[in-house]
Amino acid sequence: MENLRAPEKLVVSGNVAEQWKFWRQKFEIYKVASGLSTKDPVIQCSTLLHAIGDAGLEVYNTFTFQTEDQKKDLNVLLKKFEEHFSPKQNVTFERHVFNTTNQQSGETFEQFLTQLKTRAKTCEFGALTDELVKDRIVVGIREDSVRALLLSKKDLNLEKLWKSVKLLREVRPRCLT
C-alpha cells in the first residue's frame, strides 16, 4: 500500500471539533492501511504533521512538551491535538440542538436519522440514546401520517421504528423522500 494517499489536510473552519474527529478517523485508517503503525515513531509523527496541513502545523507549534521524547510520541501528539480541537462540550447546548432538530424539506429519513444519531453523541444520553433518538424522530418527522402510524405502535423502539418506516416506504414509494 505504498501508493496509499494520506488524508486530505485538516479543515479548521466551521465545526472544528467535528472536522478534527473525522480527520483523525481517516488518519487512523490510513495509519493501519499504509503500514505506518509499524514504522519508527519519528516517521509516524512526521507523517501526522505532514498530513495535517499548514493549519494543523501552526497549532502544533503552540504545543509545549515536558520532554523532547514527547515530540516523537504519536499518542502524545494526538492527545494534544484532541485537547486543542475538542474542548469540553456544553451538554445543555448540545441537547438543545438535538431537541430542536426536525426533518428538513428534501431531507431523507436516513439523513434525518443519521443527523440525530450524530448529534446524540455529544449529549451524554448514555443508555437512553436510542430511546431519545426514537422520540425525536416521532416529534420531528415531516410527514404527519407517518408520525400518526408511529404513535399508534406500542412498545416502539428505534429498530421497530426503522422497520416500520422501511415497510411504509415499500408500500408508499414516495413516502419519506
Buried (B, 14 or more C-beta within 10 A) or exposed (E): EEEEEBBEBBBBEEEBBBBBBBBBEBBBEBBEEBEBEEEEBEEBBBBBBEBBBEBBEEBBEEBEEEEEEBBBBBEBBBEBBBEBBBEEBEEEEBBEEBBEBEBEEEBEBEEBBEBBEEBBEBBEBEEEBBEBBBBBBBEBBBBEEBBEBBEEEEEBEBEBBBEBBEEBBEEEEEBBE
